[in-house]
Amino acid sequence: MKRTIGITALACAGLLTATACSGSDSGGSSDGPVTVTVMTWESADTNVAIKKALEGFKDDKITVNLLDTPSGQYGDKLASLTQAKKLPDLFWCGNDTEQQYTSQGLLVDWADKIKSGDGDFKADKFVPSAIENWKTADGQMGGLPSLMNTYGVWYNADAFAAAGLQVPKAGWTWDEMYADAAKLAGKNGAKYGLVADQLTSADGPFTMSMYSVSAGGAPFTDNVNHPTKAEADDKYKEGVEKLTAAIKNGSVAPPGYDASNVQALFAAGKVPMTFGGQWLAAGFQTDKPKVKYGFAPFPQVQTPTTLYDSVGICTPQYTKNQDATFKVLEYINTKVWDAVLPASPVAPPAYTPAQASYFDSLTKAQQPTVVDTVKADLAAEKTVGVRFTTQWASQVGDLTTANYQPILSGKKQISDLPAYVDKINGLIKQGS
């Protein structure tokens, strides 16, 4: 799932016709038949399953048309359709896209609709952190979260057994994780005990935010959508110091390590531990790694804390019929995942009544550690976002590469951390 993608590499195909997606400025309802267009970023196989599931939607006045997009080119397609004002009625979107498009007045605001919704399809039936993070500063919701990304530590149970170590489990500590990584490094072809890309990439500051919050400190930022400040208090600094020490002694892969093939290395037994999302379970279920593996929650200091993220579905302001579109949106969130996720359990639905089929499929596939960890993440007492969703977020990556990663690799001192945070605050001030 990577940055904002929570399901494989979702992609829909083909060129959209003007009649299918042109839309109009009449956002209300009409008495005549209407076609609701849907565009996903899913794989071809997943789109086949979605299309079949959508055949169960029954309404004489509404036809649902699932559009196609070339695999791997979803972002380009979305940008061109946005520019041409030909976005489909429902399109897969990341939290950052939803926030930016909503602030620009491009999307239908579903906040009131989901607050008072029909039956059980209401905001209080969604994962709270997902609903909260899809609200703009003024309370608008330009889309609804559909699938959750949860994160944790994938581990090679065989490597742990060979080293005489207990496998990770809920409640283990950061100190225990680093100690395990030290004992696993250099064993059985593994150079490092832990390859944790999120610790050292542009998202790194938010991973250490987990440490700080779990220890009773402050998060790296007060809000990923509309931040007013970034900070690195004493607890945050403590977490960075421990990570820096683990990188220095060779337990953890350093910044700049090529983690592009880490999944394959893990499956081959060359990486004992790696940070990642729950979506890897679907791939492992198909590819059958050579090692016995498991998935554990992130380590803690005191309070259970984890990263959160969700992907969702958005609607442009010029959709022809908002009522019809919302009916299809509700059907996708309440019914479609029940049909799709058993074959490819990539992520738990944000709409909690629809989560049973996801967990059942993982249980049948004998993935109990994934079930337990995803449930623990969804129930975690504290959560922190995985990244800024602001329009200037890409600049944070540049600052992180130039200022934060050198601290982790020992090229700069821990005392340089405040200067890095000051630069982030400069972006926040400039952006606001």
Secondary structure as GFF3:
##gff-version 3
##sequence-region A 1 432
A	DSSP	alpha_helix	18	21	.	.	.	ID=ss1
A	DSSP	beta_strand	34	39	.	.	.	ID=ss2
A	DSSP	alpha_helix	44	54	.	.	.	ID=ss3
A	DSSP	beta_strand	62	67	.	.	.	ID=ss4
A	DSSP	alpha_helix	74	84	.	.	.	ID=ss5
A	DSSP	beta_strand	90	94	.	.	.	ID=ss6
A	DSSP	alpha_helix	95	103	.	.	.	ID=ss7
A	DSSP	alpha_helix	111	116	.	.	.	ID=ss8
A	DSSP	three_ten_helix	123	125	.	.	.	ID=ss9
A	DSSP	alpha_helix	128	133	.	.	.	ID=ss10
A	DSSP	beta_strand	143	149	.	.	.	ID=ss11
A	DSSP	beta_strand	151	156	.	.	.	ID=ss12
A	DSSP	alpha_helix	157	162	.	.	.	ID=ss13
A	DSSP	alpha_helix	174	184	.	.	.	ID=ss14
A	DSSP	beta_strand	194	195	.	.	.	ID=ss15
A	DSSP	alpha_helix	197	200	.	.	.	ID=ss16
A	DSSP	alpha_helix	204	214	.	.	.	ID=ss17
A	DSSP	alpha_helix	234	248	.	.	.	ID=ss18
A	DSSP	alpha_helix	262	267	.	.	.	ID=ss19
A	DSSP	beta_strand	273	277	.	.	.	ID=ss20
A	DSSP	alpha_helix	280	287	.	.	.	ID=ss21
A	DSSP	beta_strand	293	296	.	.	.	ID=ss22
A	DSSP	beta_strand	305	314	.	.	.	ID=ss23
A	DSSP	alpha_helix	322	331	.	.	.	ID=ss24
A	DSSP	pi_helix	332	336	.	.	.	ID=ss25
A	DSSP	alpha_helix	337	340	.	.	.	ID=ss26
A	DSSP	three_ten_helix	352	354	.	.	.	ID=ss27
A	DSSP	alpha_helix	356	364	.	.	.	ID=ss28
A	DSSP	alpha_helix	368	378	.	.	.	ID=ss29
A	DSSP	beta_strand	382	385	.	.	.	ID=ss30
A	DSSP	alpha_helix	393	399	.	.	.	ID=ss31
A	DSSP	pi_helix	400	404	.	.	.	ID=ss32
A	DSSP	alpha_helix	405	408	.	.	.	ID=ss33
A	DSSP	three_ten_helix	414	416	.	.	.	ID=ss34
A	DSSP	alpha_helix	417	431	.	.	.	ID=ss35
###
